[in-house]
Amino acid sequence: MLDQKVKLDKDARREAILDVASEIFYEEGFDAASMSSIAQRLGGSKGTLYNYFKSKEDLVEAFVQRHCAVHQSEIEGLLLADKGHYRDSLLSWGRKYARITTREKTQRNFRLITSIAERWPDVARLFYQAGPLKGAERMVEFLKKAEAAGEFKFDDVELATHQFIALCQNRHLKARFMNYGEPPSEAQIDAEVTSAVKVFYAAYGV
């Protein structure tokens, strides 16, 4: 019981560090942010910070992993191939995905991560693997099950997966990434995703 409490306390402290680090990353960017400034805002020492993260790069990686994990948890369970509700599942997933990727906090994270893609390519790759690629892999699994059930016919299921994802969010995502305008409304998202599903079924539906 004591070991479990220590672990929970340690996890809570780690999350608190990531919360503070996130604030500073947003304010200063990854390059300008320092372990000293993070420790100062936490009210502790750099030594305590290094007990949890060996370096700023390690802290940035944890920031990226948490960002991706939060998004994955939000759309987990929306693809219900086992129940056969293929069209409804695609609509639900597409709306949630478009909503997540175009909201302000997500875009701030995107801009932060892409700003270091050339200097810290390993961190950028980590983001892609833990975020967009992982989401696409789950969609591939869903579409394979749907194809096996006779809902779709694909020549290349991976290509079809990325086409569907692009149909759901590409137009609004580009504008948001360039900080052009506000996040799309629920009505805009619904119209975009409904059209995406219609096009997808026209191309691949049986």
Secondary structure by P-SEA (a helix, b strand, c coil): caaaaaaaaaaaaaaaaaaaaaaaaaacccccccaaaaaaaacccaaaaaaccccaaaaaaaaaaaaaaaaaaaacccccccccaaaaaaaaaaaaaaaaaacaaaaaaaaaaaaaccccaaaaaaaaaacaaaaaaaaaaaaaaaaaacccccccaaaaaaaaaaaacaaaaaaaaacccccccaaaaaaaaaaaaaaaaacccc
